[in-house]
Amino acid sequence: MNKILLIICGSIAASRCEEIIKLLNYNNFKTSCILTEEGKKYVRISNIKKLVKNRVFTDKSEIKNKMLHINLSRENDLIFVFPATANTIAKFANGYGDNLSSNTLLAANKNILFAPAMNSYMWNNKANQKNIRILKKRGHEFIGPKIGNLKCGEFGLGRIEDSKKILNVIIRKLENFNLLKNKKCLVTAGPTVEMIDPIRYISNESSGKQGYEIASQLVLYGAKVTLISGPTNLDPPPNLKFIKIKSANEMYEKIKNISKIDIGIFTAAVSDFKNKNINKLKIKKNKKLNINLINNIDILQKIGKDKKQRPKFLVGFAAETGSTKNAKKKLINKNCDMIIYNKISSKNIVFNSDYNKISVITKNKIKNFKKMTKINCAKEIINQIYLKLNNV
């Protein structure tokens, strides 16, 4: 039985929450509820307690349980904010935590859905739209609002979405939650660093953002994830095994220690070259610098052609300034099941960006996607892997 945490905010549309809870009950969901102080103005807590299959919490509930905001996130599979007000959206977008609901959202490690309801001028307010863009960029999903007659007597965009549509989205999100349940996944990310002397090195512009987002999303899809990363400025995502490395050889050795991988997604930008001999002492600038570069280990190719070590499903990345032809060659030469192609151009600056434009390449198909956030790219990549694994 999937568990849902419903956060009821202070909108007149909160009167619809009883209908939503009944639908969730009918579809065998176990619902807990946070009723905000503003939400109490529109619904009776006694009515909610009669309906929910779990407990109803208010701000006073944390008096005896100081870690309640964390526990509520961990114990539930999905957090649904209904109706989502401009105030709640603003708090979460800007990191404010001053009550049980806002603290729970900040502490959440689960998918969060928002079903907003407000006056159309409030919805279209530039400040509100900015906050919505921030949350969407972080990968949170909004259901509605829709155009219609508003409770305030005006007509416009801000009416709460239909209950059945909301239910369908919740069902779909929770199906995704178990999409890759218990699959053993390996993600490589970031650059590798190849030393010249104790101070200087060869590397590249990879930020690791795409790989970290993929690893984070795999956790949300129920997978058991190991993330092997070169040096980045990113904090590792929660609820996975994190291994930090520097060089390509270090990365390869760590990969070899992991067996029976179901899905391997190799996003790391492994340096193509390394110095043949690393100077033990710093090379002084008044001396002539001679670097003898040799080809670095090709991790993707070695793993792809290793019958014992190869994941059951292997995904590689190809950052190219040219067409998809080189990426298609990489798919074949390195024995991958899928290649994610990034065209590097002035219109698609991938490195150090929060956005990416990808093409998913398999042996018989190329699927192009529009430019989007790396979080949404991660979702699309995982979805394409799932479809391929299940021959859909």
C-alpha positions in Angstrom: 0.0 0.0 0.0 1.5 3.3 -1.1 1.6 6.1 1.5 0.8 9.7 0.7 1.3 12.8 2.8 -1.3 15.4 2.1 -0.5 19.0 3.0 -3.6 21.1 3.2 -3.0 24.8 2.8 -5.1 28.0 3.4 -7.1 28.3 0.2 -10.9 28.2 -0.1 -10.3 25.3 -2.5 -9.3 23.3 0.6 -12.9 22.3 0.8 -12.1 19.8 -2.1 -9.6 17.9 0.0 -12.3 15.6 1.5 -13.2 14.5 -2.1 -9.5 13.9 -2.8 -9.0 11.8 0.4 -12.0 9.7 -0.5 -10.6 9.0 -4.0 -7.2 8.1 -2.5 -8.9 5.7 0.0 -11.0 4.1 -2.8 -7.8 3.4 -4.7 -6.1 1.8 -1.6 -3.7 4.6 -0.7 -2.8 5.2 2.9 -3.0 8.9 3.6 -1.5 11.0 6.3 -2.3 14.7 6.6 -0.7 18.0 7.7 -3.4 20.6 8.3 -1.8 24.1 8.3 -3.1 26.9 10.6 -4.5 28.7 7.5 -6.0 25.4 6.3 -8.0 25.1 9.5 -10.0 28.2 8.4 -11.5 26.2 5.5 -11.8 22.6 6.8 -12.6 20.9 10.1 -9.9 18.8 11.5 -12.6 16.4 12.9 -13.8 15.7 9.4 -10.3 15.0 8.1 -9.6 12.6 11.0 -12.6 10.5 10.1 -11.4 10.1 6.5 -7.6 9.6 6.5 -6.2 6.1 7.0 -3.3 7.4 9.0 -2.9 10.4 11.3 -3.6 14.1 11.0 -0.8 16.5 12.1 -0.8 20.2 13.0 2.0 22.6 14.1 1.4 21.5 17.7 2.3 17.9 16.8 6.0 18.8 16.8 5.9 19.8 20.5 6.3 16.1 21.5 8.1 15.0 18.4 10.9 17.4 17.3 11.9 15.2 14.3 8.3 14.9 13.0 9.1 17.0 9.8 11.8 14.5 8.9 9.9 11.4 9.8 6.9 12.3 7.8 9.0 12.6 4.6 10.8 9.3 5.2 7.6 7.4 6.1 5.7 8.4 3.0 6.1 7.7 -0.7 4.8 11.0 -2.1 4.0 14.4 -0.7 1.0 16.2 -2.2 0.4 19.9 -1.5 -3.3 20.5 -2.0 -4.3 23.2 -2.5 -0.9 24.9 -3.0 -1.1 28.6 -2.1 1.3 31.3 -3.3 2.6 31.6 0.3 3.5 27.9 0.5 5.1 27.9 -3.0 7.1 31.0 -2.0 8.4 29.5 1.2 9.5 26.3 -0.4 11.1 28.0 -3.4 13.1 30.3 -1.2 14.0 27.9 1.6 11.8 29.2 4.4 10.8 26.7 7.2 8.7 28.2 9.9 6.0 25.6 10.5 5.5 21.8 10.2 4.4 21.9 6.5 7.3 24.1 5.3 9.9 22.2 7.3 8.6 18.9 6.0 8.9 20.1 2.4 12.5 21.3 3.0 13.4 18.0 4.6 11.7 15.9 1.9 13.6 13.2 0.0 10.5 12.2 -2.0 8.6 13.4 -5.0 6.5 16.5 -4.3 3.4 17.4 -6.3 1.6 20.8 -6.1 -2.0 21.4 -7.0 -2.2 25.2 -6.9 -5.4 27.2 -6.4 -5.6 31.0 -6.2 -6.9 34.2 -7.7 -5.7 34.5 -11.3 -3.9 37.8 -10.6 -2.0 36.0 -7.8 -1.2 33.1 -10.1 0.2 35.4 -12.8 2.0 37.7 -10.4 5.7 37.9 -11.5 7.0 37.0 -8.1 4.7 33.9 -7.9 5.7 32.8 -11.5 9.4 33.2 -10.6 8.9 30.9 -7.6 7.0 28.3 -9.7 9.9 28.4 -12.3 12.4 27.8 -9.5 10.5 24.7 -8.3 9.9 23.3 -11.8 13.6 23.7 -12.5 14.3 21.6 -9.4 12.1 18.9 -10.9 8.9 19.4 -8.9 5.6 18.9 -10.7 2.5 21.1 -10.8 -1.0 19.8 -11.6 -3.0 22.7 -12.9 -4.4 25.2 -12.3 -7.1 25.5 -14.9 -9.2 28.4 -16.3 -12.7 28.8 -14.9 -15.0 30.5 -12.4 -13.1 31.2 -9.2 -14.5 31.2 -5.7 -13.8 34.9 -5.4 -16.3 35.6 -8.1 -13.8 36.3 -10.9 -13.0 34.3 -14.0 -9.5 33.3 -14.9 -6.5 30.9 -14.5 -6.3 29.7 -10.9 -9.1 27.1 -10.5 -8.0 23.8 -8.8 -7.6 20.9 -11.2 -10.3 18.2 -11.5 -10.0 15.5 -8.8 -9.9 12.6 -11.3 -7.0 14.2 -13.2 -5.2 14.7 -9.9 -5.7 11.1 -9.0 -4.4 9.9 -12.3 -1.2 12.0 -11.9 -0.7 10.6 -8.4 -1.1 7.0 -9.6 1.4 7.6 -12.4 4.0 9.2 -10.0 3.7 6.3 -7.6 4.0 3.8 -10.4 7.3 5.6 -11.3 8.4 5.3 -7.7 8.7 1.6 -8.0 9.8 1.6 -11.7 13.3 0.4 -10.9 12.7 -1.1 -7.5 15.8 -2.9 -6.2 17.7 -2.6 -9.5 21.4 -2.3 -8.9 22.6 0.8 -10.7 26.0 2.4 -11.2 26.4 6.0 -12.3 29.8 7.6 -13.1 29.9 11.4 -13.1 32.2 14.5 -13.3 35.6 14.8 -14.8 38.7 12.8 -14.2 42.0 14.5 -13.2 45.3 13.3 -14.7 48.3 14.8 -12.8 51.3 16.3 -14.5 53.2 17.0 -11.3 52.0 17.3 -7.7 50.2 20.5 -8.5 49.2 20.7 -12.2 46.8 18.4 -14.0 44.9 17.7 -17.2 41.1 17.7 -16.9 38.0 19.1 -18.6 35.0 21.4 -17.9 32.5 18.7 -16.7 30.6 19.8 -13.6 29.0 16.4 -12.9 25.6 17.9 -12.7 23.9 15.6 -15.2 25.3 12.4 -13.6 24.4 13.6 -10.1 20.8 14.3 -11.2 20.5 10.9 -12.9 21.8 9.2 -9.7 19.3 11.2 -7.6 16.4 10.3 -9.8 17.3 6.6 -9.9 17.0 6.6 -6.0 13.5 8.2 -6.3 12.6 5.4 -8.8 13.5 2.8 -6.2 16.9 1.7 -7.4 20.0 0.8 -5.3 22.5 3.3 -6.6 26.3 3.6 -6.5 27.7 7.0 -7.7 31.4 7.1 -8.6 32.5 10.7 -9.2 35.5 12.7 -10.1 36.2 16.1 -8.4 33.1 18.4 -8.5 31.7 21.2 -6.4 28.5 19.2 -5.8 27.2 17.6 -2.7 26.4 13.9 -3.2 22.7 13.0 -3.4 21.2 11.3 -0.4 20.4 7.6 0.0 23.1 6.1 -2.3 26.6 4.8 -2.1 29.1 7.6 -3.0 32.7 6.9 -4.1 35.0 9.8 -4.8 38.0 9.4 -7.2 40.4 11.5 -9.2 41.9 9.7 -12.1 40.5 7.4 -14.8 42.5 4.5 -13.5 41.0 5.0 -10.0 37.5 5.1 -11.5 38.1 1.9 -13.5 39.4 0.1 -10.4 36.4 1.1 -8.4 34.0 0.0 -11.1 35.7 -3.4 -11.3 34.9 -3.9 -7.6 31.2 -3.8 -8.3 29.5 -6.9 -9.6 26.2 -7.9 -11.1 25.1 -4.4 -12.1 21.7 -4.2 -13.7 22.0 -0.7 -15.2 25.3 1.2 -15.8 25.0 4.9 -16.8 28.5 6.3 -17.6 28.1 10.0 -17.7 31.7 10.8 -16.5 33.8 12.9 -18.8 37.0 10.8 -18.6 40.1 12.6 -19.8 41.2 11.2 -23.2 44.8 11.8 -22.5 47.2 11.6 -19.5 50.9 12.3 -18.9 53.1 9.3 -19.5 55.3 10.1 -16.5 54.1 12.2 -13.6 56.8 14.4 -12.2 57.4 13.8 -8.5 58.4 17.4 -8.0 56.8 20.6 -9.2 58.0 21.7 -12.6 59.5 25.1 -12.2 58.3 27.8 -14.7 61.8 28.7 -15.8 62.2 25.2 -17.1 60.9 24.0 -20.5 57.7 22.1 -20.0 57.6 18.9 -22.0 54.5 16.8 -21.6 54.5 13.3 -23.1 50.8 12.6 -23.5 49.5 9.1 -24.1 45.9 7.8 -24.6 44.1 7.3 -21.3 42.1 4.2 -20.4 38.7 4.0 -22.3 36.6 2.9 -19.4 33.3 2.6 -21.3 34.9 0.4 -24.0 36.7 -1.8 -21.5 33.6 -2.4 -19.4 31.4 -2.7 -22.5 33.5 -5.6 -23.9 34.1 -7.3 -20.6 31.6 -10.2 -20.5 31.9 -10.6 -16.7 31.9 -6.9 -15.7 29.5 -5.4 -18.2 26.1 -4.2 -16.8 23.0 -5.9 -18.1 22.1 -2.6 -19.7 24.9 -0.1 -20.5 24.4 3.6 -21.2 27.3 5.8 -22.5 27.5 9.6 -23.1 28.8 11.3 -26.2 29.6 15.0 -26.1 30.3 16.0 -29.7 30.7 19.1 -31.8 29.6 17.2 -34.8 26.6 15.1 -35.8 25.1 12.0 -34.2 27.3 9.8 -36.5 30.2 9.7 -34.1 27.8 8.9 -31.2 26.3 6.0 -33.2 29.8 4.7 -33.8 30.4 4.9 -30.1 27.3 2.8 -29.4 28.6 0.0 -31.6 32.3 0.2 -30.9 31.9 0.3 -27.1 29.1 -2.3 -27.0 26.5 0.0 -25.4 22.7 -0.5 -25.4 22.2 3.3 -25.4 24.1 6.5 -26.0 23.1 9.9 -24.8 24.3 12.4 -27.3 25.0 16.1 -26.4 25.7 18.4 -29.3 28.2 21.0 -28.0 27.6 24.3 -29.6 27.1 28.0 -28.7 23.3 27.3 -28.4 23.9 24.3 -26.2 26.5 25.0 -23.6 26.4 21.8 -21.6 29.3 22.0 -19.2 28.6 23.9 -16.0 25.0 24.6 -17.1 21.8 23.5 -15.5 20.3 22.8 -18.9 21.0 20.2 -21.6 19.7 19.2 -25.0 20.0 15.5 -25.5 19.3 12.8 -28.1 18.8 9.2 -27.0 20.4 6.8 -29.5 19.8 3.0 -29.6 20.7 0.6 -32.4 17.4 1.2 -34.3 16.3 4.6 -33.2 17.3 8.2 -32.4 14.9 10.2 -30.2 15.6 14.0 -30.0 14.5 16.1 -27.0 14.1 19.8 -26.6 16.4 21.8 -24.3 15.4 21.3 -20.7 16.8 21.2 -17.2 19.3 18.5 -16.3 16.8 17.2 -13.8 14.2 16.7 -16.5 16.8 15.2 -18.8 17.6 12.7 -16.1 13.9 11.7 -15.9 13.7 11.3 -19.7 16.8 9.2 -19.8 15.5 6.9 -17.0 12.2 6.6 -18.8 13.9 5.7 -22.1 15.9 3.0 -20.3 12.8 1.6 -18.7 11.0 1.5 -22.0 13.9 -0.2 -23.7 14.3 -2.8 -20.9 10.6 -3.7 -21.1 10.5 -3.6 -25.0 7.8 -0.9 -25.0 
